[in-house]
Amino acid sequence: MGIIERPKKELTPLQTVALKWMSFAFDLVVIVLALITMAYVAYMLYDLAAMMFHGLEVEEALHQFLLVIILLELFELLSLYIKEHHVSMRRVAELGVVAIVRKLVITADYNALGWQTLLGMSVLIFVLGWIYVQERKRISEEEKFMVEHGIGR
């Protein structure tokens, strides 16, 4: 089954300029978000180091460490978008799984969450895992096709 391409419609000069400005504004927002993310990661690492010298609370340290991992993954997604203007669903699924695992790890009393919340989290982990596996299969099939046809990336 092939993909049917839509006929390309020519843009007016005004539409072209508006599209370029919107793209620039969106890139600027993504860059600012990436800078804020890295600044917050630096602050979290400083706070984590200070916590180690002034009495280590293991649960709080684990909470901050997992948050740093999530923020670094988010920064990687933002920088990937800046470079390629595309983000893989596999990466988004990875970030979602890490965020849910963080929530489960730092929750001391699972009874306080309730069975509905735990069921919702388990369904979400399942769906994110399914997306991750499907994306890996798609990428593998793409790479196989490119190798078979001698197409370089």
Secondary structure as a PSIPRED ss2 file (coil, helix, strand):
# PSIPRED VFORMAT (PSIPRED V4.0)

   1 M C   1.000  0.000  0.000
   2 G C   1.000  0.000  0.000
   3 I C   1.000  0.000  0.000
   4 I C   1.000  0.000  0.000
   5 E C   1.000  0.000  0.000
   6 R C   1.000  0.000  0.000
   7 P C   1.000  0.000  0.000
   8 K C   1.000  0.000  0.000
   9 K C   1.000  0.000  0.000
  10 E C   1.000  0.000  0.000
  11 L C   1.000  0.000  0.000
  12 T C   1.000  0.000  0.000
  13 P H   0.000  1.000  0.000
  14 L H   0.000  1.000  0.000
  15 Q H   0.000  1.000  0.000
  16 T H   0.000  1.000  0.000
  17 V H   0.000  1.000  0.000
  18 A H   0.000  1.000  0.000
  19 L H   0.000  1.000  0.000
  20 K H   0.000  1.000  0.000
  21 W H   0.000  1.000  0.000
  22 M H   0.000  1.000  0.000
  23 S H   0.000  1.000  0.000
  24 F H   0.000  1.000  0.000
  25 A H   0.000  1.000  0.000
  26 F H   0.000  1.000  0.000
  27 D H   0.000  1.000  0.000
  28 L H   0.000  1.000  0.000
  29 V H   0.000  1.000  0.000
  30 V H   0.000  1.000  0.000
  31 I H   0.000  1.000  0.000
  32 V H   0.000  1.000  0.000
  33 L H   0.000  1.000  0.000
  34 A H   0.000  1.000  0.000
  35 L H   0.000  1.000  0.000
  36 I H   0.000  1.000  0.000
  37 T H   0.000  1.000  0.000
  38 M H   0.000  1.000  0.000
  39 A H   0.000  1.000  0.000
  40 Y H   0.000  1.000  0.000
  41 V H   0.000  1.000  0.000
  42 A H   0.000  1.000  0.000
  43 Y H   0.000  1.000  0.000
  44 M H   0.000  1.000  0.000
  45 L H   0.000  1.000  0.000
  46 Y H   0.000  1.000  0.000
  47 D H   0.000  1.000  0.000
  48 L H   0.000  1.000  0.000
  49 A H   0.000  1.000  0.000
  50 A H   0.000  1.000  0.000
  51 M H   0.000  1.000  0.000
  52 M H   0.000  1.000  0.000
  53 F H   0.000  1.000  0.000
  54 H C   1.000  0.000  0.000
  55 G C   1.000  0.000  0.000
  56 L C   1.000  0.000  0.000
  57 E C   1.000  0.000  0.000
  58 V H   0.000  1.000  0.000
  59 E H   0.000  1.000  0.000
  60 E H   0.000  1.000  0.000
  61 A H   0.000  1.000  0.000
  62 L H   0.000  1.000  0.000
  63 H H   0.000  1.000  0.000
  64 Q H   0.000  1.000  0.000
  65 F H   0.000  1.000  0.000
  66 L H   0.000  1.000  0.000
  67 L H   0.000  1.000  0.000
  68 V H   0.000  1.000  0.000
  69 I H   0.000  1.000  0.000
  70 I H   0.000  1.000  0.000
  71 L H   0.000  1.000  0.000
  72 L H   0.000  1.000  0.000
  73 E H   0.000  1.000  0.000
  74 L H   0.000  1.000  0.000
  75 F H   0.000  1.000  0.000
  76 E H   0.000  1.000  0.000
  77 L H   0.000  1.000  0.000
  78 L H   0.000  1.000  0.000
  79 S H   0.000  1.000  0.000
  80 L H   0.000  1.000  0.000
  81 Y H   0.000  1.000  0.000
  82 I H   0.000  1.000  0.000
  83 K H   0.000  1.000  0.000
  84 E H   0.000  1.000  0.000
  85 H C   1.000  0.000  0.000
  86 H C   1.000  0.000  0.000
  87 V C   1.000  0.000  0.000
  88 S C   1.000  0.000  0.000
  89 M H   0.000  1.000  0.000
  90 R H   0.000  1.000  0.000
  91 R H   0.000  1.000  0.000
  92 V H   0.000  1.000  0.000
  93 A H   0.000  1.000  0.000
  94 E H   0.000  1.000  0.000
  95 L H   0.000  1.000  0.000
  96 G H   0.000  1.000  0.000
  97 V H   0.000  1.000  0.000
  98 V H   0.000  1.000  0.000
  99 A H   0.000  1.000  0.000
 100 I H   0.000  1.000  0.000
 101 V H   0.000  1.000  0.000
 102 R H   0.000  1.000  0.000
 103 K H   0.000  1.000  0.000
 104 L H   0.000  1.000  0.000
 105 V H   0.000  1.000  0.000
 106 I H   0.000  1.000  0.000
 107 T C   1.000  0.000  0.000
 108 A C   1.000  0.000  0.000
 109 D C   1.000  0.000  0.000
 110 Y H   0.000  1.000  0.000
 111 N H   0.000  1.000  0.000
 112 A H   0.000  1.000  0.000
 113 L H   0.000  1.000  0.000
 114 G C   1.000  0.000  0.000
 115 W H   0.000  1.000  0.000
 116 Q H   0.000  1.000  0.000
 117 T H   0.000  1.000  0.000
 118 L H   0.000  1.000  0.000
 119 L H   0.000  1.000  0.000
 120 G H   0.000  1.000  0.000
 121 M H   0.000  1.000  0.000
 122 S H   0.000  1.000  0.000
 123 V H   0.000  1.000  0.000
 124 L H   0.000  1.000  0.000
 125 I H   0.000  1.000  0.000
 126 F H   0.000  1.000  0.000
 127 V H   0.000  1.000  0.000
 128 L H   0.000  1.000  0.000
 129 G H   0.000  1.000  0.000
 130 W H   0.000  1.000  0.000
 131 I H   0.000  1.000  0.000
 132 Y H   0.000  1.000  0.000
 133 V H   0.000  1.000  0.000
 134 Q H   0.000  1.000  0.000
 135 E H   0.000  1.000  0.000
 136 R H   0.000  1.000  0.000
 137 K H   0.000  1.000  0.000
 138 R H   0.000  1.000  0.000
 139 I H   0.000  1.000  0.000
 140 S H   0.000  1.000  0.000
 141 E H   0.000  1.000  0.000
 142 E H   0.000  1.000  0.000
 143 E H   0.000  1.000  0.000
 144 K H   0.000  1.000  0.000
 145 F H   0.000  1.000  0.000
 146 M H   0.000  1.000  0.000
 147 V H   0.000  1.000  0.000
 148 E H   0.000  1.000  0.000
 149 H C   1.000  0.000  0.000
 150 G C   1.000  0.000  0.000
 151 I C   1.000  0.000  0.000
 152 G C   1.000  0.000  0.000
 153 R C   1.000  0.000  0.000
